[in-house]
Amino acid sequence: MSTEHDGTPAPGGRYPAPDAAAYLAGWWTIDRTVADVRTGTQGTFHGTAHYHPENPGAGTAPVPLRHIEEGHLTWNGTTTPATRTLRLHPRPDGTAAITFADGRPFHDLDLRTGHWTTRHPCAADLYEGEFTVVSEGEWHLTWRVGGPAKEQLLRSVYRRTDRPSA
């Protein structure tokens, strides 16, 4: 199987990304809606994501990428700073394992077809994620979260940028 791509979207408007770490490395802007399905409340998150090597030059093995999101969450008329940090551990086949900052497993990631679905149980909640790569410079992520105390829908659009937003 070739890892080359001519820039043409795959069927269904998906753009294959043969190497998740190579595709995600760099800066992205984020526009996210956060909906509480039970109450009808909706908020937004606007910010940046930065995927960068944790320890460049650490040998020949694939270097994990630190994924840091920073921005502002607006919910119920209040805007507050919000951040999260994850780690992306590349695999030789172009897929990756995603962990929380403290090393706990989160989910696998395979963008080779331009589309990936995953599930993550978290206590009594279930997170169901859908990743769609639409171009070299844009990908979408939807998380559906369900559990006894919550039902949420988070939709994010990531767009590549040369540097962080001011």
DSSP file (Angstrom, degrees, kcal/mol; ACC not computed):
  #  RESIDUE AA STRUCTURE BP1 BP2  ACC     N-H-->O    O-->H-N    N-H-->O    O-->H-N    TCO  KAPPA ALPHA  PHI   PSI    X-CA   Y-CA   Z-CA
    1    1 A M              0   0    0      0, 0.0     2,-0.2     0, 0.0     0, 0.0   0.000 360.0 360.0 360.0 131.5    0.0    0.0    0.0
    2    2 A S        -     0   0    0      1,-0.1     0, 0.0     2,-0.1     0, 0.0  -0.506 360.0-157.9 -79.2 145.8    1.4    3.4   -1.0
    3    3 A T        +     0   0    0     -2,-0.2     2,-0.1     2,-0.0    -1,-0.1   0.362  62.6 106.8-101.1   3.0    1.6    6.2    1.6
    4    4 A E        -     0   0    0     14,-0.1     2,-0.4     2,-0.0    -2,-0.1  -0.482  50.3-167.2 -78.1 152.2    1.7    8.8   -1.1
    5    5 A H        -     0   0    0     -2,-0.1    -2,-0.0     1,-0.0    10,-0.0  -0.994  20.9-151.7-143.4 136.8   -1.4   11.0   -1.6
    6    6 A D        -     0   0    0     -2,-0.4    -1,-0.0     2,-0.2    -2,-0.0   0.377  52.4-103.3 -90.2   5.4   -2.2   13.3   -4.5
    7    7 A G  S    S+     0   0    0      1,-0.3   129,-0.1     9,-0.1    -1,-0.0   0.397  79.9 131.3  91.3  -3.6   -4.4   15.7   -2.5
    8    8 A T        -     0   0    0      1,-0.1    -1,-0.3   127,-0.1    -2,-0.2  -0.692  62.2-114.4 -84.7 131.2   -7.7   14.3   -3.8
    9    9 A P        -     0   0    0      0, 0.0     6,-0.3     0, 0.0     3,-0.1  -0.317  29.7-119.8 -61.3 146.8  -10.3   13.5   -1.1
   10   10 A A  B >>  -A   14   0A   0      4,-5.3     3,-1.3     1,-0.2     4,-0.6  -0.249  53.7 -59.2 -74.1 171.6  -11.2    9.9   -0.8
   11   11 A P  G >4 S+     0   0    0      0, 0.0     3,-0.6     0, 0.0    -1,-0.2  -0.221 128.7  31.8 -52.8 143.1  -14.8    8.7   -1.4
   12   12 A G  G 34 S-     0   0    0      1,-0.2     3,-0.1    -3,-0.1    -2,-0.1   0.581 131.1 -76.1  82.9   9.6  -17.2   10.4    1.0
   13   13 A G  G <4 S+     0   0    0     -3,-1.3     2,-0.3     1,-0.3    -1,-0.2   0.625  91.5 141.9  77.3  13.1  -15.1   13.6    1.2
   14   14 A R  B <<  -A   10   0A   0     -4,-0.6    -4,-5.3    -3,-0.6    -1,-0.3  -0.664  43.3-146.0 -91.5 145.4  -12.5   12.1    3.4
   15   15 A Y        -     0   0    0    118,-3.2   120,-0.2    99,-0.3   118,-0.1  -0.938  19.7-127.5-112.4 113.4   -8.8   12.9    3.0
   16   16 A P        -     0   0    0      0, 0.0    96,-0.2     0, 0.0    97,-0.2  -0.344  18.6-167.4 -62.4 137.0   -6.4   10.0    3.9
   17   17 A A        -     0   0    0     94,-2.5    94,-0.3     1,-0.1    97,-0.2  -0.867   1.0-168.9-123.8  93.3   -3.7   10.8    6.3
   18   18 A P  S    S+     0   0    0      0, 0.0     2,-0.4     0, 0.0    94,-0.2   0.709  79.7  38.2 -60.1 -22.5   -1.2    7.9    6.2
   19   19 A D     >  -     0   0    0      1,-0.1     4,-2.6    92,-0.1     5,-0.2  -0.917  67.9-163.8-133.8 105.9    0.7    9.0    9.3
   20   20 A A  H  > S+     0   0    0     74,-2.9     4,-2.6    -2,-0.4     5,-0.2   0.896  91.1  48.4 -56.9 -45.0   -1.4   10.5   12.1
   21   21 A A  H  > S+     0   0    0     73,-0.2     4,-1.9     1,-0.2    -1,-0.2   0.920 112.8  47.1 -65.2 -43.7    1.5   12.1   13.9
   22   22 A A  H  4 S+     0   0    0      1,-0.2    -1,-0.2     2,-0.2    -2,-0.2   0.904 114.6  48.0 -64.4 -40.2    2.9   13.7   10.7
   23   23 A Y  H  < S+     0   0    0     -4,-2.6    -2,-0.2     1,-0.2    -1,-0.2   0.927 116.7  41.0 -65.7 -44.7   -0.5   15.0    9.7
   24   24 A L  H  < S+     0   0    0     -4,-2.6    27,-0.4    -5,-0.2    -1,-0.2   0.710  85.1 114.9 -80.8 -20.7   -1.3   16.5   13.2
   25   25 A A     <  +     0   0    0     -4,-1.9     2,-0.3    -5,-0.2    27,-0.2  -0.222  65.2  28.4 -55.7 134.4    2.1   18.0   14.0
   26   26 A G  E    S-B   51   0B   0     25,-2.6    25,-2.7   134,-0.0     2,-0.3  -0.783  99.1 -30.7 118.6-160.4    1.9   21.8   14.2
   27   27 A W  E     +BC  50 161B   0    134,-0.6   134,-2.1    -2,-0.3     2,-0.3  -0.774  49.1 178.0-104.5 142.3   -0.6   24.5   15.1
   28   28 A W  E     -BC  49 160B   0     21,-2.6    21,-2.9    -2,-0.3     2,-0.3  -0.987  23.8-133.7-137.0 145.4   -4.4   24.3   14.6
   29   29 A T  E     -BC  48 159B   0    130,-3.1   130,-1.9    -2,-0.3     2,-0.4  -0.726  25.5-148.8 -90.0 154.0   -7.2   26.7   15.5
   30   30 A I  E     -BC  47 158B   0     17,-2.8    17,-1.9    -2,-0.3     2,-0.4  -0.990  19.5-178.6-129.1 131.5  -10.2   25.1   17.1
   31   31 A D  E     +BC  46 157B   0    126,-1.8   126,-2.2    -2,-0.4     2,-0.4  -0.986  21.6 174.7-123.4 118.0  -13.9   26.1   17.0
   32   32 A R  E     -BC  45 156B   0     13,-2.7    13,-2.4    -2,-0.4     2,-0.4  -0.965  23.5-155.8-130.0 138.5  -16.0   23.8   19.1
   33   33 A T  E     -BC  44 155B   0    122,-2.5   122,-2.2    -2,-0.4     2,-0.5  -0.921  10.9-162.2-106.6 142.0  -19.7   23.7   20.1
   34   34 A V  E     -BC  43 154B   0      9,-2.5     9,-3.1    -2,-0.4     2,-0.5  -0.984   9.9-173.0-125.6 118.9  -20.6   21.9   23.4
   35   35 A A  E     -BC  42 153B   0    118,-2.5   118,-2.1    -2,-0.5     2,-0.9  -0.946  22.6-149.9-120.1 132.3  -24.2   20.9   23.8
   36   36 A D  E  >> -BC  41 152B   0      5,-3.3     4,-2.3    -2,-0.5     5,-0.5  -0.872  16.6-164.4 -92.4 104.7  -25.9   19.5   26.9
   37   37 A V  T  45S+     0   0    0    114,-2.3    -1,-0.2    -2,-0.9   115,-0.1   0.840  82.1  53.5 -64.0 -35.2  -28.6   17.4   25.2
   38   38 A R  T  45S+     0   0    0    113,-0.8    -1,-0.2     1,-0.2   114,-0.1   0.875 121.7  27.1 -69.6 -38.1  -30.7   17.0   28.3
   39   39 A T  T  45S-     0   0    0     -3,-0.2    -2,-0.2     2,-0.1    -1,-0.2   0.626  98.8-125.4-100.5 -15.0  -31.0   20.7   29.2
   40   40 A G  T  <5 +     0   0    0     -4,-2.3     2,-0.2     1,-0.3    -3,-0.2   0.523  59.9 146.9  80.3   4.7  -30.6   22.2   25.7
   41   41 A T  E   < -B   36   0B   0     -5,-0.5    -5,-3.3    -6,-0.0     2,-0.4  -0.520  26.9-169.4 -74.8 139.8  -27.8   24.4   27.0
   42   42 A Q  E     +B   35   0B   0     -7,-0.2    34,-0.4    -2,-0.2     2,-0.2  -0.989   9.5 173.5-134.8 143.8  -25.0   25.1   24.5
   43   43 A G  E     -B   34   0B   0     -9,-3.1    -9,-2.5    -2,-0.4     2,-0.3  -0.787  18.2-132.3-134.3 179.3  -21.6   26.7   24.8
   44   44 A T  E     -BD  33  74B   0     30,-1.9    30,-3.2    -2,-0.2     2,-0.4  -0.963   4.5-158.3-136.2 153.4  -18.6   27.3   22.6
   45   45 A F  E     -BD  32  73B   0    -13,-2.4   -13,-2.7    -2,-0.3     2,-0.4  -1.000  11.8-178.4-128.0 131.2  -14.8   26.9   22.8
   46   46 A H  E     +BD  31  72B   0     26,-1.9    26,-2.4    -2,-0.4     2,-0.3  -0.999  32.4  93.6-128.6 131.5  -12.4   28.9   20.7
   47   47 A G  E     -BD  30  71B   0    -17,-1.9   -17,-2.8    -2,-0.4     2,-0.3  -0.906  60.8 -71.1-177.7-153.9   -8.7   28.4   20.9
   48   48 A T  E     -BD  29  70B   0     22,-2.8    22,-2.3    -2,-0.3     2,-0.4  -0.911  21.3-151.8-130.4 156.3   -5.6   26.6   19.5
   49   49 A A  E     -BD  28  69B   0    -21,-2.9   -21,-2.6    -2,-0.3     2,-0.5  -0.989  10.9-166.3-125.0 139.6   -4.2   23.1   19.5
   50   50 A H  E     -BD  27  68B   0     18,-2.0    18,-2.2    -2,-0.4     2,-0.6  -0.981   5.4-168.7-130.2 120.0   -0.4   22.5   19.2
   51   51 A Y  E     +BD  26  67B   0    -25,-2.7   -25,-2.6    -2,-0.5    16,-0.2  -0.940  26.1 157.4-104.6 115.7    1.0   19.1   18.5
   52   52 A H  E     - D   0  66B   0     14,-2.1    14,-3.3    -2,-0.6    -2,-0.1  -0.984  47.0 -88.5-142.0 151.6    4.8   19.1   19.1
   53   53 A P  E     - D   0  65B   0      0, 0.0    12,-0.2     0, 0.0    10,-0.0  -0.290  26.8-150.3 -59.6 136.8    7.5   16.6   19.9
   54   54 A E  S    S+     0   0    0     10,-2.7    11,-0.1     1,-0.2     9,-0.0   0.888  89.3   6.9 -74.1 -39.8    8.0   15.9   23.5
   55   55 A N  S >  S-     0   0    0      9,-0.4     3,-0.9     0, 0.0    -1,-0.2  -0.584  79.5-159.8-146.0  74.8   11.7   15.1   23.3
   56   56 A P  T 3  S+     0   0    0      0, 0.0     0, 0.0     0, 0.0     0, 0.0  -0.247  78.0  25.5 -59.3 145.1   13.1   15.7   19.8
   57   57 A G  T 3  S+     0   0    0      2,-0.2     3,-0.1     1,-0.1     0, 0.0   0.720  77.1 136.6  76.6  22.2   16.3   13.8   19.1
   58   58 A A  S <  S-     0   0    0     -3,-0.9     2,-0.3     1,-0.2     3,-0.2   0.227  73.6 -77.8 -87.3  16.3   15.6   11.1   21.6
   59   59 A G        -     0   0    0      1,-0.1    -1,-0.2     4,-0.0    -2,-0.2  -0.821  64.0 -53.0 123.5-164.3   16.7    8.3   19.2
   60   60 A T  S    S+     0   0    0     -2,-0.3    -1,-0.1    -3,-0.1     3,-0.1   0.626  98.2  99.6 -92.7 -14.3   15.3    6.5   16.2
   61   61 A A  S    S-     0   0    0     -3,-0.2    -3,-0.1     1,-0.1    -2,-0.0  -0.371  93.0 -84.1 -69.4 151.3   12.0    5.4   17.8
   62   62 A P        -     0   0    0      0, 0.0    -1,-0.1     0, 0.0    -2,-0.1  -0.327  48.2-127.4 -55.6 135.4    8.9    7.5   16.9
   63   63 A V        -     0   0    0     -3,-0.1    25,-0.0    -4,-0.1    -4,-0.0  -0.734  20.4-117.6 -90.4 128.8    8.8   10.5   19.3
   64   64 A P        -     0   0    0      0, 0.0   -10,-2.7     0, 0.0     2,-0.4  -0.299  25.4-135.5 -60.6 148.3    5.5   11.1   21.2
   65   65 A L  E     -DE  53  88B   0     23,-2.9    23,-3.0   -12,-0.2     2,-0.5  -0.893   6.6-137.2-105.7 137.3    3.7   14.4   20.5
   66   66 A R  E     -DE  52  87B   0    -14,-3.3   -14,-2.1    -2,-0.4     2,-0.6  -0.813  15.9-155.4 -89.6 132.9    2.3   16.5   23.2
   67   67 A H  E     -DE  51  86B   0     19,-3.1    19,-2.6    -2,-0.5     2,-0.5  -0.940  15.0-179.6-113.5 110.7   -1.1   17.9   22.3
   68   68 A I  E     -DE  50  85B   0    -18,-2.2   -18,-2.0    -2,-0.6     2,-0.5  -0.952   8.6-167.9-116.8 124.3   -2.0   21.1   24.1
   69   69 A E  E     +DE  49  84B   0     15,-2.9    15,-1.7    -2,-0.5     2,-0.4  -0.932  11.5 173.7-108.6 133.9   -5.3   22.9   23.6
   70   70 A E  E     +DE  48  83B   0    -22,-2.3   -22,-2.8    -2,-0.5     2,-0.3  -0.999  22.9  94.9-138.9 139.0   -5.7   26.4   25.0
   71   71 A G  E     -DE  47  82B   0     11,-1.9    11,-2.4    -2,-0.4     2,-0.4  -0.943  64.5 -60.5 176.6-153.0   -8.6   28.8   24.6
   72   72 A H  E     -DE  46  81B   0    -26,-2.4   -26,-1.9    -2,-0.3     2,-0.5  -0.988  30.3-153.5-130.5 131.9  -11.8   30.1   26.1
   73   73 A L  E     -DE  45  80B   0      7,-2.9     7,-2.5    -2,-0.4     2,-0.6  -0.892   7.0-160.6-102.4 127.0  -15.0   28.3   26.9
   74   74 A T  E     +DE  44  79B   0    -30,-3.2   -30,-1.9    -2,-0.5     2,-0.4  -0.951  22.1 160.6-109.1 121.9  -18.2   30.2   27.0
   75   75 A W  E >   - E   0  78B   0      3,-2.7     3,-1.9    -2,-0.6   -32,-0.1  -0.987  66.0  -8.3-144.7 127.6  -21.0   28.5   28.9
   76   76 A N  T 3  S-     0   0    0    -34,-0.4     3,-0.1    -2,-0.4   -33,-0.1   0.864 129.6 -53.4  52.8  40.2  -24.2   30.1   30.3
   77   77 A G  T 3  S+     0   0    0      1,-0.2     2,-0.5     0, 0.0    -1,-0.3   0.462 116.4 111.0  79.5   0.9  -22.9   33.6   29.5
   78   78 A T  E <   -E   75   0B   0     -3,-1.9    -3,-2.7     2,-0.0     2,-0.5  -0.927  51.8-156.9-112.7 132.3  -19.6   33.1   31.3
   79   79 A T  E     +E   74   0B   0     -2,-0.5    -5,-0.2    -5,-0.2    -7,-0.0  -0.926  19.6 168.4-109.5 128.4  -16.3   32.9   29.5
   80   80 A T  E     -E   73   0B   0     -7,-2.5    -7,-2.9    -2,-0.5     2,-0.1  -0.957  40.0 -97.3-135.0 152.9  -13.4   31.2   31.2
   81   81 A P  E     -E   72   0B   0      0, 0.0     2,-0.3     0, 0.0    -9,-0.3  -0.416  42.9-171.1 -64.5 145.6   -9.9   30.0   30.1
   82   82 A A  E     +E   71   0B   0    -11,-2.4   -11,-1.9    -2,-0.1     2,-0.3  -0.999   9.2 171.3-142.5 140.4   -9.8   26.2   29.3
   83   83 A T  E     -E   70   0B   0     -2,-0.3     2,-0.3   -13,-0.2   -13,-0.2  -0.955   7.9-178.6-141.0 160.0   -6.9   23.9   28.6
   84   84 A R  E     -E   69   0B   0    -15,-1.7   -15,-2.9    -2,-0.3     2,-0.4  -0.956  10.5-154.9-155.6 150.6   -6.3   20.2   28.1
   85   85 A T  E     +E   68   0B   0     -2,-0.3    16,-1.0   -17,-0.2     2,-0.3  -0.995  17.0 167.4-130.1 130.5   -3.2   18.2   27.4
   86   86 A L  E     -EF  67 100B   0    -19,-2.6   -19,-3.1    -2,-0.4     2,-0.4  -0.819  25.8-130.8-128.0 170.3   -3.0   14.8   25.7
   87   87 A R  E     -EF  66  99B   0     12,-2.6    12,-2.6    -2,-0.3     2,-0.5  -0.991   8.7-153.6-126.9 137.4   -0.1   12.7   24.3
   88   88 A L  E     -EF  65  98B   0    -23,-3.0   -23,-2.9    -2,-0.4    10,-0.2  -0.951   6.7-162.7-110.2 120.8    0.0   11.1   20.9
   89   89 A H  E     - F   0  97B   0      8,-3.2     8,-2.0    -2,-0.5   -26,-0.1  -0.880  17.0-142.5-107.4 102.1    2.3    8.0   20.7
   90   90 A P  E     - F   0  96B   0      0, 0.0     6,-0.2     0, 0.0     5,-0.0  -0.272   9.4-152.6 -66.3 147.9    3.0    7.2   17.0
   91   91 A R    >   -     0   0    0      4,-2.6     3,-2.0     1,-0.0   -70,-0.1  -0.850  28.5-111.0-114.3 155.8    3.3    3.7   15.7
   92   92 A P  T 3  S+     0   0    0      0, 0.0    -1,-0.0     0, 0.0     4,-0.0   0.758 114.8  60.8 -58.7 -25.3    5.4    2.5   12.7
   93   93 A D  T 3  S-     0   0    0      1,-0.1     3,-0.1     2,-0.0     0, 0.0   0.424 122.3-101.1 -85.0   4.0    2.2    1.8   10.7
   94   94 A G  S <  S+     0   0    0     -3,-2.0   -74,-2.9     1,-0.4    17,-0.4   0.311  90.1 110.0  95.9  -8.4    1.0    5.4   10.9
   95   95 A T        -     0   0    0    -76,-0.2    -4,-2.6    15,-0.1    -1,-0.4  -0.277  51.2-154.3 -86.2-179.0   -1.5    4.9   13.6
   96   96 A A  E     -FG  90 109B   0     13,-2.1    13,-2.5    -6,-0.2     2,-0.5  -0.991  16.6-128.6-153.9 157.8   -1.2    6.2   17.2
   97   97 A A  E     -FG  89 108B   0     -8,-2.0    -8,-3.2    -2,-0.3     2,-0.5  -0.936  24.9-149.5-105.3 134.4   -2.2    5.6   20.7
   98   98 A I  E     +FG  88 107B   0      9,-3.3     8,-2.6    -2,-0.5     9,-1.4  -0.901  19.2 178.4-106.1 131.5   -3.6    8.6   22.6
   99   99 A T  E     -FG  87 105B   0    -12,-2.6   -12,-2.6    -2,-0.5     5,-0.1  -0.879  32.2-104.7-125.4 160.8   -3.1    8.9   26.3
  100  100 A F  E >   -F   86   0B   0      4,-2.9     3,-2.3    -2,-0.3   -14,-0.2  -0.327  48.4 -95.2 -71.5 167.8   -4.0   11.5   28.9
  101  101 A A  T 3  S+     0   0    0    -16,-1.0   -15,-0.1     1,-0.3    -1,-0.1   0.809 126.7  55.4 -57.4 -31.2   -1.2   13.7   30.2
  102  102 A D  T 3  S-     0   0    0      2,-0.1    -1,-0.3     1,-0.0   -16,-0.1   0.412 123.2-102.8 -85.7   3.5   -0.6   11.4   33.1
  103  103 A G  S <  S+     0   0    0     -3,-2.3    -2,-0.1     1,-0.3     3,-0.1   0.302  73.5 141.1  97.6  -9.3   -0.2    8.4   30.8
  104  104 A R        -     0   0    0      1,-0.1    -4,-2.9    -5,-0.1    -1,-0.3  -0.431  60.5-102.1 -65.4 141.1   -3.6    6.7   31.3
  105  105 A P  E     +G   99   0B   0      0, 0.0    -6,-0.2     0, 0.0    -1,-0.1  -0.356  43.6 169.3 -65.7 142.1   -4.9    5.2   28.0
  106  106 A F  E     -     0   0B   0     -8,-2.6     2,-0.3     1,-0.3    -7,-0.2   0.689  53.7 -50.4-113.7 -67.0   -7.5    7.2   26.1
  107  107 A H  E     -G   98   0B   0     -9,-1.4    -9,-3.3    13,-0.1    -1,-0.3  -0.985  46.5 -99.6-165.2 166.8   -8.0    5.7   22.6
  108  108 A D  E     -G   97   0B   0     -2,-0.3     2,-0.4   -11,-0.2   -11,-0.2  -0.536  30.9-151.9 -87.4 162.6   -6.3    4.6   19.4
  109  109 A L  E     +G   96   0B   0    -13,-2.5   -13,-2.1    -2,-0.2     2,-0.4  -0.974  18.6 171.3-142.7 125.1   -6.2    6.8   16.3
  110  110 A D        +     0   0    0     -2,-0.4     3,-0.3   -15,-0.2     5,-0.2  -0.900   6.3 165.4-135.8 103.3   -6.0    5.6   12.7
  111  111 A L    >   +     0   0    0     -2,-0.4   -94,-2.5   -17,-0.4     3,-1.2   0.219  42.4 113.4-101.2  12.8   -6.5    8.3   10.1
  112  112 A R  T 3  S+     0   0    0      1,-0.3    -1,-0.2   -96,-0.2     4,-0.1   0.790  87.4  35.7 -61.1 -28.7   -5.2    6.3    7.1
  113  113 A T  T 3  S-     0   0    0      2,-0.4    -1,-0.3    -3,-0.3  -103,-0.1   0.482 117.8-109.6 -97.4  -4.4   -8.6    6.3    5.4
  114  114 A G  S <  S+     0   0    0     -3,-1.2    19,-2.7   -97,-0.2   -99,-0.3   0.468  94.0  77.3  88.5   2.9   -9.4    9.8    6.6
  115  115 A H  E     +H  132   0B   0     17,-0.2    -2,-0.4    -5,-0.2     2,-0.3  -0.997  50.0 169.1-148.0 140.0  -12.0    8.5    9.1
  116  116 A W  E     -H  131   0B   0     15,-2.2    15,-3.3    -2,-0.3     2,-0.4  -0.981  12.5-164.0-151.8 136.9  -11.9    6.9   12.5
  117  117 A T  E     +H  130   0B   0     -2,-0.3     2,-0.3    13,-0.2    13,-0.2  -0.941  17.9 169.8-119.2 148.0  -14.4    6.0   15.2
  118  118 A T  E     -H  129   0B   0     11,-2.3    11,-2.4    -2,-0.4     2,-0.3  -0.956  21.1-143.9-150.3 164.6  -13.5    5.1   18.8
  119  119 A R  E     -H  128   0B   0     -2,-0.3     9,-0.2     9,-0.2     7,-0.0  -0.985   9.2-173.4-134.5 145.0  -15.0    4.5   22.2
  120  120 A H  E     -H  127   0B   0      7,-2.7     7,-2.5    -2,-0.3     2,-0.3  -0.904  14.3-149.0-140.9 110.6  -13.7    5.4   25.7
  121  121 A P  E     -H  126   0B   0      0, 0.0     2,-0.4     0, 0.0     5,-0.2  -0.635  16.6-177.1 -76.4 134.9  -15.4    4.2   28.9
  122  122 A C  E >   -H  125   0B   0      3,-2.9     3,-2.7    -2,-0.3     2,-0.1  -0.888  57.3 -61.8-137.0 102.7  -14.9    6.7   31.7
  123  123 A A  T 3  S-     0   0    0     -2,-0.4    -1,-0.1     1,-0.3     0, 0.0  -0.406 120.9 -16.8  53.5-122.7  -16.5    5.7   35.0
  124  124 A A  T 3  S+     0   0    0     -2,-0.1    -1,-0.3    -3,-0.1     2,-0.2   0.470 125.6  87.2 -88.6  -1.0  -20.2    5.5   34.3
  125  125 A D  E <   -H  122   0B   0     -3,-2.7    -3,-2.9    22,-0.2     2,-0.4  -0.627  62.6-149.2 -99.8 156.2  -19.9    7.5   31.1
  126  126 A L  E     -HI 121 146B   0     20,-2.7    20,-2.1    -5,-0.2     2,-0.5  -0.992   6.6-158.5-125.2 124.2  -19.2    6.4   27.5
  127  127 A Y  E     -HI 120 145B   0     -7,-2.5    -7,-2.7    -2,-0.4     2,-0.5  -0.896   6.9-169.8-100.4 124.1  -17.3    8.7   25.1
  128  128 A E  E     -HI 119 144B   0     16,-2.6    16,-2.6    -2,-0.5     2,-0.3  -0.968  10.7-166.8-117.4 117.5  -17.9    7.9   21.4
  129  129 A G  E     -HI 118 143B   0    -11,-2.4   -11,-2.3    -2,-0.5     2,-0.4  -0.790  14.3-168.4-111.0 146.9  -15.6    9.8   19.0
  130  130 A E  E     -HI 117 142B   0     12,-2.2    12,-2.2    -2,-0.3     2,-0.4  -0.972   6.7-167.3-133.8 119.1  -15.6   10.3   15.3
  131  131 A F  E     -HI 116 141B   0    -15,-3.3   -15,-2.2    -2,-0.4     2,-0.4  -0.894   6.3-178.9-105.8 131.1  -12.6   11.8   13.5
  132  132 A T  E     -HI 115 140B   0      8,-2.6     8,-3.1    -2,-0.4     2,-0.6  -0.972  15.5-154.8-134.0 120.1  -12.9   13.0    9.9
  133  133 A V  E     + I   0 139B   0    -19,-2.7  -118,-3.2    -2,-0.4     6,-0.2  -0.832  16.7 174.2 -90.5 121.4  -10.0   14.4    7.9
  134  134 A V  E     -     0   0B   0      4,-2.0     2,-0.3    -2,-0.6     5,-0.2   0.640  61.4 -17.4-104.9 -17.8  -11.4   16.7    5.2
  135  135 A S  E >  S- I   0 138B   0      3,-1.7     3,-0.9  -120,-0.2    -1,-0.3  -0.961  78.7 -80.0-167.5 179.2   -8.2   18.2    3.7
  136  136 A E  T 3  S+     0   0    0     -2,-0.3     3,-0.1     1,-0.2    -1,-0.0   0.799 130.2  34.9 -60.4 -27.1   -4.6   18.8    4.4
  137  137 A G  T 3  S+     0   0    0      1,-0.1    23,-2.4    23,-0.1     2,-0.3   0.238 114.3  53.6-117.1  14.1   -5.6   21.7    6.6
  138  138 A E  E <   +IJ 135 159B   0     -3,-0.9    -4,-2.0    21,-0.2    -3,-1.7  -0.972  46.7 166.4-153.2 136.3   -8.9   20.7    8.2
  139  139 A W  E     -IJ 133 158B   0     19,-1.9    19,-3.1    -2,-0.3     2,-0.3  -0.983  20.4-142.1-143.1 155.8  -10.3   17.9   10.3
  140  140 A H  E     -IJ 132 157B   0     -8,-3.1    -8,-2.6    -2,-0.3     2,-0.4  -0.890   9.5-167.6-120.6 147.5  -13.4   17.4   12.4
  141  141 A L  E     -IJ 131 156B   0     15,-2.2    15,-3.1    -2,-0.3     2,-0.5  -0.993   2.1-173.6-136.6 127.3  -14.0   15.7   15.7
  142  142 A T  E     -IJ 130 155B   0    -12,-2.2   -12,-2.2    -2,-0.4     2,-0.5  -0.986   2.6-169.9-121.2 128.9  -17.3   14.8   17.2
  143  143 A W  E     -IJ 129 154B   0     11,-2.7    11,-2.9    -2,-0.5     2,-0.5  -0.979   4.7-164.8-116.4 128.2  -17.6   13.3   20.7
  144  144 A R  E     -IJ 128 153B   0    -16,-2.6   -16,-2.6    -2,-0.5     2,-0.5  -0.964  12.0-167.1-107.3 124.0  -20.9   11.9   22.0
  145  145 A V  E     +IJ 127 152B   0      7,-2.6     7,-2.5    -2,-0.5     2,-0.4  -0.953  10.2 172.8-118.3 124.4  -20.9   11.5   25.8
  146  146 A G  E     +IJ 126 151B   0    -20,-2.1   -20,-2.7    -2,-0.5     5,-0.2  -0.976  12.7 125.2-132.9 146.6  -23.6    9.5   27.6
  147  147 A G        -     0   0    0      3,-1.8     3,-0.3    -2,-0.4   -22,-0.2  -0.968  69.6 -72.6-176.5-178.9  -24.0    8.4   31.1
  148  148 A P  S    S+     0   0    0      0, 0.0     3,-0.1     0, 0.0   -23,-0.1   0.809 129.1  30.5 -63.2 -29.1  -26.4    8.4   34.0
  149  149 A A  S    S+     0   0    0      1,-0.1     2,-0.3    -3,-0.0   -24,-0.0   0.475 121.7  36.1-110.2  -3.8  -25.7   12.1   34.8
  150  150 A K        -     0   0    0     -3,-0.3    -3,-1.8     2,-0.0     2,-0.3  -0.999  39.8-175.6-152.7 153.0  -24.9   13.6   31.4
  151  151 A E  E     + J   0 146B   0     -2,-0.3  -114,-2.3    -5,-0.2  -113,-0.8  -0.853  30.7 166.3-144.8 107.4  -25.7   13.5   27.7
  152  152 A Q  E     -CJ  36 145B   0     -7,-2.5    -7,-2.6    -2,-0.3     2,-0.4  -0.870  27.2-157.4-127.5 155.3  -23.4   15.8   25.7
  153  153 A L  E     -CJ  35 144B   0   -118,-2.1  -118,-2.5    -2,-0.3     2,-0.5  -0.979  12.0-173.3-132.4 119.5  -22.4   16.4   22.1
  154  154 A L  E     -CJ  34 143B   0    -11,-2.9   -11,-2.7    -2,-0.4     2,-0.5  -0.963   1.2-174.5-116.3 123.8  -19.1   18.2   21.3
  155  155 A R  E     -CJ  33 142B   0   -122,-2.2  -122,-2.5    -2,-0.5     2,-0.4  -0.976   6.7-175.9-122.1 124.1  -18.3   19.1   17.7
  156  156 A S  E     -CJ  32 141B   0    -15,-3.1   -15,-2.2    -2,-0.5     2,-0.5  -0.934  16.2-161.8-123.7 141.8  -14.9   20.5   16.8
  157  157 A V  E     -CJ  31 140B   0   -126,-2.2  -126,-1.8    -2,-0.4     2,-0.5  -0.991  12.2-163.3-119.3 122.8  -13.4   21.9   13.6
  158  158 A Y  E     -CJ  30 139B   0    -19,-3.1   -19,-1.9    -2,-0.5     2,-0.4  -0.910   6.1-173.4-106.4 129.5   -9.6   22.1   13.5
  159  159 A R  E     -CJ  29 138B   0   -130,-1.9  -130,-3.1    -2,-0.5   -21,-0.2  -0.990  27.3-115.4-126.2 132.1   -7.9   24.3   10.9
  160  160 A R  E     +C   28   0B   0    -23,-2.4     2,-0.3    -2,-0.4  -132,-0.3  -0.329  36.6 179.4 -64.8 140.8   -4.2   24.4   10.3
  161  161 A T  E     -C   27   0B   0   -134,-2.1  -134,-0.6     1,-0.1     4,-0.0  -0.960  35.4-128.2-138.9 156.6   -2.5   27.7   11.0
  162  162 A D  S    S+     0   0    0     -2,-0.3    -1,-0.1     1,-0.1  -134,-0.1   0.768  90.5   2.1 -76.0 -26.0    1.2   28.8   10.8
  163  163 A R  S    S-     0   0    0   -137,-0.0    -1,-0.1  -136,-0.0     3,-0.1  -0.958  92.2 -72.9-154.1 166.7    1.2   30.1   14.4
  164  164 A P        -     0   0    0      0, 0.0     2,-0.1     0, 0.0  -135,-0.1  -0.281  54.5-103.1 -64.8 151.9   -1.0   30.5   17.4
  165  165 A S              0   0    0      1,-0.1  -117,-0.1    -4,-0.0    -4,-0.0  -0.418 360.0 360.0 -70.8 150.5   -3.8   33.0   17.4
  166  166 A A              0   0    0     -2,-0.1    -1,-0.1    -3,-0.1     0, 0.0   0.460 360.0 360.0 -79.6 360.0   -3.2   36.2   19.2
